[in-house]
Amino acid sequence: MAATARLVVQMTPTEKRRLTAQAKRLGVSTSEFVRRRVAEDDLAESREEIEALLATLADAAPRILASLDRSIAEAEAAIDEVRERRSS
C-alpha cells in the first residue's frame, strides 16, 4: 500500500454533514470521496488541453482522409497497371 498522510480540514458542522451525506450516497468513506473529488479536479485541469488537442485533430481529419483517399487511388491505379502488364 502506498504511503499515506493525514489531512485535518476545518469545516462547519453543516459542511461536514453535506460531505458525509455525499460520500454515503456514493457508498464510500469521506476520505475516498475527497480523494475522488481531487482526482476529478486534476482531470478538469487537463480538460482544456484535451479539448484543444481534439479540436486540432478534428481540423486535421479532413486533410488526413483526403490524403488517404489519394493514396488508395494511387495504389489501386498501380495494381491495375500491374494487372494490365501481366495480362499483356
N, C-alpha and C positions, 0 to 999 in steps of 0.2 A: 504494500500500500504506500502511496506517496506521502511525503511528509505533510503535515497539516499545521495550521496556525490558527489560533483563536482570535476572533474579532468580536469586540463588545461594541454594540451600537446603542446609543441613547435614542429613545423614541417615546412618544406619549403612549398611554395605555390604549387609546383608540387606534393608533398606528399599529401597535403590536397585535391587537385583536384582528385588524384587517390583514396583516401579514400572515397570522396564524390561520385565518379563515381561507385565504387564497391558497396557502400550502395544503390545507386539508382538502379543499376542492380538487386539487390535483393528486391527492393521495401521497404526498411526500412530506418530509420534515421541513421545518422552516429553513434549516441550513441548506438543504437540497434546493428548495425554492429560490433562495437568494443566489446560490451558485448558478442555477439555470438562468436567472434573470441577468446576471453578469455576463454569461456566455451569449445570451441574446443581444445584449448591448454591444459586445465585441463584433457579432455578425452585422449588426446595424451600422457600425462604423465602416465596415467593408462594403456595405451595400452600394455606396456611391461609386466606388472603384469598379465593382462588378457591373453596375448598370452602364458605366462608361465603356467598359470592355464589350458588353453585349451590343451597345449601340454601334461601336466600331465594327464588330462582326456583322451586324445587320447591314451596315453600309457597304461592306466588302462582299457580302454574299452574292449580289447580282453579278459583280465582276468575276468572282470565282466561278460561278455557274456558267457564265458565258465562256470563260476560258476552258472549262471542262468540256462544254459543248463543241468548241472549236477543235480541241484535242481529239475528241471522239470522232468527229467528222474526218479529221486528217488520218486517224488510224483506220477508219473504215475505208477511206479512199486508197490508202496504201495496201490494205488487204485485197480490195477489189483489183488493184493493179497487179498484185502478185498472182491472183487467180487468173487474170487475163493472160499473163505471161506463161503460166503453166498450161493453159488450155491451147495456146498457140503452137 
